[in-house]
Amino acid sequence: MIQYTRHILDNGLTVICNTDTSTPFVSVNILYKVGARNENPQRTGFAHLFEHLMFGGSIHIPDYDYHVQQAGGDSNAFTNNDYTNYYITIPAGNIETALWLESDRMLSLDFSQKSLDIQRNVVIEEFKQRYLNNPYGDIWLHLRPLAYKVHPYQWPTIGKNIEHIAGATLDEVQDFFLRFYAPDNAILSISGNIHHDKALELVQKWFGDIPPSHYTSPALPQEPAQQEERRMVLENNPVPADAIYKVFHMGDRLSDNFYTCDIISDILSNGQSSRLYVNLIKNRKLFSEIDAYVTGDMDPGLFIFSGKLSEGVSLDTAEQAILDEIKHFIQNPISERELQKVINKTEARISYSEINYQGKSANLAFFDYLGNIDLINQECARYAQISVETIKATAQNMFKPENCSTLWYLKNNI
């Protein structure tokens, strides 16, 4: 059981603290409620751009990393479609360095044209290297808009294309910052060797006078139920093997459907005893790699099958093999023993993640953002209530042709 306190400052900043005296460190985690889903469809990639800009220095602190390292700390960040997360792990005695750094870039990020030009070029190079020049790197640039027609999940965090970032102006970037990077759009969570009273006192000292933005994000358009099978073929790509992707719409992160789909994905592909590995790689040798996983998005997400074909195997054969496995999964329910084995592994993974103070601070902020911080102590119970009957019913309802988008990724055979 993770103990925590939760307070909201007058400026809207949510403050969460978990005291963990087993470590000499603290993790200071700030979650900003902005991800790719909050972007203008004509100016995508901004949340990811800010992941870089936030490390470019603030007006009073031009070299963020230097002060982190001098205080014996480590920092990093990540962006996804739902939110942006920054964290510093640092010796508990130096926590004020972390709070000083985070509060100053929240209040007064450096918006010089030089800083924007540098970070924009970094992001453009990342786009080219990871998404355009990397084998299979562009898959989500095609698969997301195939699966989503209305919801802003239709583009990845890097953005729709390079032009959106290349054309970003200083005024546009400043406007995006002032709307989203403010205390009333952030959750600050601390886990480690500090008492919650002291943590709240220090957060109030460093963040209490930062003004809120009072910005309210508009409601997002919700994706309607998919009514027809969708298909796409990408040809003549410089990749080592043909690949296939099949995605099915599923529930949101708070739904019972998410937990059931997560267990289904583990039964199908988690480990060398899983069904897809044994049947399609080990026995039939149709794939060199195959996986099934869920996105776990705040709004309804995707259940994904992805596989790279063995040499000489046709995409028709590979796709039919996946469909046969799905059919077998539905028609031949798993045993209670097999289900309990997977649930036990999941509970062990959750328990292990709760040992690490950095993981606890990140999870506390995430579950608070979801709207149910108590879920951090209820995850195992949510998985434990899954039954064999629920798994079968969920699979039957989800794995339908009209709920599926399929992409064939063909290698260059010239």
C-alpha positions in Angstrom: 0.0 0.0 0.0 1.5 3.3 -1.1 0.7 6.1 1.4 0.5 9.7 0.0 -0.8 13.1 0.7 -2.5 15.4 -1.8 -2.9 19.2 -1.8 -3.8 21.8 -4.3 -2.1 25.2 -4.0 -4.0 28.5 -4.5 -2.6 28.7 -8.1 -4.0 25.3 -9.0 -0.8 23.2 -8.7 -1.6 19.7 -7.5 1.0 18.5 -5.0 1.4 14.8 -4.1 3.9 13.4 -1.6 4.9 9.9 -0.7 7.5 9.5 2.1 10.0 6.7 1.6 12.7 6.6 4.2 14.4 3.5 2.7 16.2 5.7 0.2 18.5 8.8 0.6 17.0 10.2 -2.6 13.9 11.9 -3.7 12.2 12.0 -7.1 10.6 15.2 -8.2 8.1 14.5 -11.0 6.1 17.1 -12.9 3.3 16.0 -15.2 1.9 18.6 -17.5 -1.6 17.8 -18.8 -0.6 18.3 -22.4 0.3 15.8 -25.1 -0.1 15.3 -28.8 -3.9 15.1 -28.4 -4.0 18.8 -27.4 -2.3 20.1 -30.5 -3.7 22.1 -33.4 -4.1 19.5 -36.3 -2.3 22.0 -38.5 0.6 22.4 -36.0 1.4 19.0 -34.6 4.5 18.0 -32.7 4.5 20.9 -30.3 4.3 18.9 -27.0 7.3 16.9 -28.1 9.1 20.0 -29.2 8.6 21.4 -25.7 10.2 18.3 -24.2 13.4 19.6 -25.8 12.8 23.3 -25.2 12.3 22.8 -21.5 15.9 21.6 -21.3 17.2 24.5 -23.3 17.3 26.8 -20.3 15.2 29.4 -18.6 15.8 33.1 -18.4 17.6 32.9 -15.0 19.1 29.4 -15.5 20.6 29.0 -18.9 22.2 25.6 -18.3 19.6 23.3 -16.6 21.7 20.1 -16.8 24.7 21.6 -15.2 22.9 22.4 -11.9 21.2 18.9 -11.9 24.6 17.2 -12.2 26.3 19.5 -9.7 23.7 18.5 -7.1 24.3 14.8 -7.8 21.0 14.4 -9.7 19.7 12.9 -12.9 16.8 14.2 -15.1 14.8 13.1 -18.0 11.4 13.5 -19.7 9.0 11.8 -22.1 6.0 12.9 -24.1 3.1 10.8 -25.3 -0.3 11.5 -26.8 -1.9 12.2 -23.4 0.7 14.1 -21.3 4.3 15.2 -20.9 6.3 14.1 -17.9 9.6 15.6 -16.5 11.5 14.2 -13.5 14.6 14.7 -11.4 16.1 12.2 -9.0 18.4 13.8 -6.6 19.8 13.4 -3.0 17.1 14.4 -0.6 19.2 17.1 0.9 19.3 18.8 -2.5 15.6 18.8 -3.2 15.5 22.6 -3.3 17.8 22.5 -6.4 15.2 20.4 -8.2 12.3 22.6 -7.2 14.3 25.8 -8.1 15.0 24.4 -11.5 11.5 23.2 -12.2 9.8 26.3 -10.9 12.0 28.7 -12.9 11.4 27.0 -16.2 7.6 26.9 -15.5 7.7 30.6 -14.7 10.2 31.9 -17.2 11.3 29.6 -20.0 13.8 31.2 -22.4 11.9 32.0 -25.6 14.8 33.3 -27.7 14.7 32.7 -31.4 18.1 31.1 -31.0 16.8 28.5 -28.5 13.8 27.7 -30.8 16.1 27.3 -33.8 18.4 24.9 -32.0 15.7 22.7 -30.5 13.6 22.8 -33.7 16.6 21.5 -35.7 17.1 18.7 -33.1 13.5 17.6 -33.4 13.7 17.7 -37.2 16.8 15.5 -37.2 15.1 13.1 -34.8 12.1 13.0 -37.1 14.4 12.1 -40.0 16.5 9.5 -38.1 13.8 7.7 -36.1 10.8 8.0 -38.3 11.9 8.4 -41.9 15.3 6.8 -42.2 14.8 4.0 -39.6 13.4 0.6 -40.8 9.7 0.5 -40.0 10.1 3.9 -38.3 7.2 5.5 -40.2 4.7 2.9 -39.3 2.7 5.1 -36.9 2.7 7.9 -39.4 0.4 5.6 -41.4 -1.2 3.3 -38.9 -2.6 6.0 -36.6 -4.6 7.9 -39.3 -5.8 4.6 -40.6 -7.3 3.6 -37.3 -8.4 7.1 -36.1 -10.5 9.4 -38.3 -11.7 11.9 -35.8 -9.8 11.7 -32.5 -6.4 13.5 -32.3 -4.8 10.1 -31.6 -4.5 10.1 -35.4 -1.0 11.5 -35.3 2.1 10.4 -33.2 3.9 12.6 -30.7 6.5 13.5 -33.2 3.8 15.2 -35.3 2.2 14.5 -38.7 5.2 15.8 -40.7 8.4 17.8 -40.5 6.8 20.9 -41.9 4.6 21.5 -38.8 7.7 21.9 -36.7 9.9 23.6 -39.3 7.2 26.3 -39.7 6.7 26.9 -36.0 7.0 30.6 -35.1 8.2 32.0 -31.8 4.8 33.5 -31.2 3.1 30.1 -31.7 5.5 28.4 -29.4 5.0 31.1 -26.7 1.3 30.8 -27.0 1.4 27.0 -26.6 3.6 27.4 -23.5 1.5 30.0 -21.8 -1.7 27.9 -22.2 -0.4 24.5 -21.0 2.8 24.9 -18.9 1.3 26.5 -15.9 0.6 25.4 -12.3 -3.1 24.8 -12.8 -2.3 22.4 -15.6 0.4 20.5 -13.7 0.7 17.8 -11.1 3.9 17.8 -9.0 4.6 14.5 -7.2 7.5 13.8 -4.8 8.5 10.4 -3.6 11.5 9.7 -1.4 13.2 10.6 1.9 11.2 13.7 2.9 8.2 14.2 5.1 5.1 15.4 3.4 4.8 18.6 5.5 8.3 19.7 4.6 7.7 18.8 0.9 4.6 20.9 0.8 6.4 23.8 2.5 9.2 23.8 -0.1 6.8 23.4 -3.0 4.8 26.4 -1.7 8.0 28.4 -1.4 9.2 27.7 -5.0 5.9 27.4 -6.9 3.3 29.3 -4.8 3.7 32.6 -6.6 3.6 31.3 -10.2 0.4 32.6 -11.7 -2.1 30.1 -13.2 -3.0 30.2 -16.9 -6.8 29.7 -16.4 -6.8 27.9 -19.7 -9.5 25.3 -20.3 -8.8 22.8 -23.0 -11.8 22.2 -25.4 -13.5 18.8 -25.3 -11.8 16.4 -27.7 -13.8 14.9 -30.6 -14.5 11.2 -29.7 -13.8 8.5 -32.2 -17.0 6.8 -33.5 -17.2 3.1 -33.5 -15.4 1.7 -36.6 -17.9 0.1 -38.9 -15.8 -1.2 -41.7 -12.5 -3.1 -42.1 -9.7 -0.8 -43.3 -6.5 -1.8 -45.1 -3.3 -0.2 -46.4 -0.3 -1.5 -48.2 3.1 0.2 -48.1 5.4 -1.0 -50.8 9.1 -1.0 -51.8 10.5 0.0 -48.4 14.1 -0.5 -47.4 13.4 -2.9 -44.6 14.8 -6.4 -44.0 11.5 -8.3 -44.0 7.8 -7.9 -44.8 5.7 -6.9 -41.8 2.1 -6.9 -40.8 0.1 -4.8 -38.3 -3.4 -5.4 -37.2 -5.0 -3.0 -34.8 -8.4 -3.2 -33.0 -10.2 -0.5 -31.1 -10.4 -1.1 -27.3 -11.4 0.7 -24.1 -9.7 3.6 -22.3 -7.2 3.3 -19.4 -9.8 3.5 -16.6 -12.2 0.9 -18.1 -12.5 -2.7 -17.1 -11.9 -3.4 -20.8 -8.3 -2.1 -20.6 -7.4 -4.6 -17.8 -9.0 -7.5 -19.7 -7.3 -6.5 -23.0 -3.9 -6.2 -21.2 -4.2 -9.7 -19.8 -5.3 -11.0 -23.3 -2.1 -9.5 -24.8 0.0 -11.2 -22.2 -1.6 -14.6 -22.8 -1.0 -14.2 -26.5 2.5 -12.9 -26.6 4.3 -12.4 -23.3 7.3 -14.7 -23.2 8.5 -17.8 -25.0 5.6 -19.9 -23.6 3.0 -17.6 -25.0 0.6 -18.7 -27.7 1.8 -16.6 -30.6 5.5 -17.4 -29.9 4.9 -21.2 -29.6 2.5 -21.5 -32.5 3.7 -19.0 -35.1 7.5 -18.7 -34.4 8.6 -21.9 -32.8 6.3 -24.5 -34.4 5.3 -23.0 -37.7 8.2 -20.7 -38.2 6.0 -18.1 -40.0 7.4 -15.1 -38.1 10.8 -14.0 -36.9 9.1 -11.7 -34.4 5.5 -11.3 -33.3 3.9 -9.3 -30.5 0.5 -8.3 -29.2 0.1 -5.3 -26.9 -2.2 -2.4 -25.9 -1.6 1.3 -26.0 -3.2 2.1 -22.6 -4.4 5.5 -23.7 -6.5 7.8 -21.6 -9.2 7.8 -24.3 -10.2 4.5 -26.0 -6.9 3.0 -27.4 -5.7 0.2 -29.6 -5.0 -3.5 -29.3 -2.1 -4.2 -31.6 -0.7 -7.3 -33.4 2.7 -6.7 -35.0 4.8 -9.2 -36.7 7.9 -9.5 -39.0 7.6 -12.4 -41.5 10.1 -15.2 -42.0 11.8 -15.3 -45.4 9.6 -16.9 -48.0 6.3 -16.5 -46.1 3.5 -14.6 -47.9 1.6 -11.9 -46.2 -1.7 -13.7 -46.9 -0.4 -16.8 -45.1 0.9 -14.7 -42.2 -2.3 -12.7 -41.8 -4.5 -15.9 -41.9 -2.3 -17.4 -39.2 -2.9 -14.5 -36.9 -6.7 -14.7 -37.6 -6.6 -18.5 -36.9 -4.9 -17.8 -33.5 -7.6 -15.2 -32.7 -10.3 -17.7 -33.6 -8.7 -20.5 -31.6 -8.3 -18.1 -28.6 -12.1 -17.3 -28.7 -13.3 -20.8 -29.3 -11.0 -22.5 -26.8 -11.1 -20.5 -23.6 -8.0 -20.5 -21.4 -7.9 -22.5 -18.2 -8.3 -20.9 -14.8 -4.7 -22.0 -14.1 -3.3 -20.3 -17.2 -5.2 -17.1 -16.4 -4.0 -17.0 -12.8 -0.5 -17.5 -13.9 -0.6 -14.4 -16.1 -2.4 -12.4 -13.4 0.3 -13.4 -10.9 3.0 -12.2 -13.2 1.2 -8.9 -13.7 0.8 -8.4 -9.9 4.5 -9.1 -9.5 5.4 -6.5 -12.1 3.2 -3.9 -10.3 4.7 -4.7 -6.9 8.2 -4.4 -8.4 7.4 -1.0 -9.9 6.3 0.2 -6.5 9.7 -0.4 -5.0 11.3 2.4 -7.0 10.7 5.9 -5.7 11.0 7.4 -9.2 8.3 5.0 -10.4 6.1 5.8 -7.5 6.3 9.6 -8.1 5.5 9.1 -11.8 2.6 6.7 -11.1 1.1 9.0 -8.5 1.0 11.9 -10.9 -0.3 9.7 -13.7 -3.2 8.2 -11.7 -4.1 11.6 -10.4 -4.3 12.9 -14.0 -6.5 9.9 -14.9 -8.9 11.2 -12.2 -8.4 8.3 -9.7 -5.2 8.5 -7.7 -6.4 5.7 -5.4 -6.0 3.4 -8.4 -2.3 3.2 -7.6 -3.3 0.9 -4.8 -6.1 -0.9 -6.7 -4.4 -2.1 -9.8 -3.9 -5.6 -8.6 -7.5 -5.9 -7.5 -8.7 -4.7 -11.0 -6.6 -7.5 -12.6 -7.7 -10.1 -10.0 -11.4 -9.7 -10.9 -10.9 -10.8 -14.5 -12.5 -14.1 -15.3 -12.2 -16.6 -18.1 -15.7 -15.7 -19.2 -14.8 -12.0 -19.3 -11.8 -12.7 -21.5 -13.8 -14.7 -24.0 -16.6 -12.1 -24.2 -14.1 -9.2 -24.6 -12.2 -11.1 -27.4 -15.4 -11.9 -29.2 -16.5 -8.3 -29.1 -13.2 -6.7 -30.0 -11.7 -9.1 -32.6 -14.2 -8.4 -35.4 -13.2 -7.5 -39.0 -15.2 -4.3 -38.9 -13.2 -3.2 -35.8 -9.8 -3.8 -37.4 -7.3 -1.8 -39.4 -4.6 -3.8 -41.2 -1.3 -2.5 -42.7 1.0 -4.6 -44.8 4.6 -3.3 -44.8 6.4 -4.7 -47.8 10.1 -4.8 -48.3 11.8 -3.8 -51.5 12.2 -6.9 -53.6 14.1 -5.3 -56.4 
